[in-house]
Each structure stands twice: as structure tokens, then as C-alpha cells.
């Protein structure tokens, strides 16, 4: 019985931490987290892009960077996450028009790693 009580208390405290908004994070820290700058030349090399694709990918990644800064200043974690998810989905949709299947797969791996490293998924 004691184990169950301890487990419930632990789950409750973990749940509170998950749903708490970034109380320690200031707006500047949040903006820094959402400030994603893409090195287009390295991305182009990794994805083996053609010259036409490079220009299009550069425009789409620049748009994503600017839009993520907009998401960073949204009030409330729920609103910020909704805006971020919409922006990422829009970016993937645009990239699907530009990249072939193999390139898109590689791009999704890089994008997913960036989202996880920047903690944009929470």
C-alpha cells in the first residue's frame, strides 16, 4: 500500500512538472529556443540538392525560422504548441513539393532531431 501511495505522489509531481508552463524560462530564453537558423549549404550537401532545389529550400527554411519566432511570443503553452505544430506541418508540406522521396525522408530526420533538440515538441 505504501508503494502505491509513493507511486501516486511521484506520478502527481511528474504530471505537474509536465503541464507547468516554463515558469523559469523567460521570454528571451523561449525566443532563443525557437530561434532556429538553418545552415542551407550544409543541408543542401546532406540532401544532395540541385541548384533549383537549393533556392526553394532556402526560402522555405527562412520562412520557417521567421514563423517560429512568431510562435515563440504566443501567450500560453497550448497556443504556442498549436501554432508550432501548424508551422512545422506547413513546412513539411512545402518541402514535399520541393524534395524527392529520399531527400524528404532525410529532411524529416533532420527536422525531427532539431525539434527534439530545441525542445519545441513540448
Secondary structure, 3 states (H helix, E strand, C coil): CHHHHHHHHHHHHHHHHHHCCCCCCCHHHHHHHHCCCCCHHHHHHHHCCCHHHHHHHHHHHHHHHHHHHHHHCCCCHHHHHHHHHHHHHHHHHHHHHHCCHHHHHHHHHHHHHHHHHCCCCC
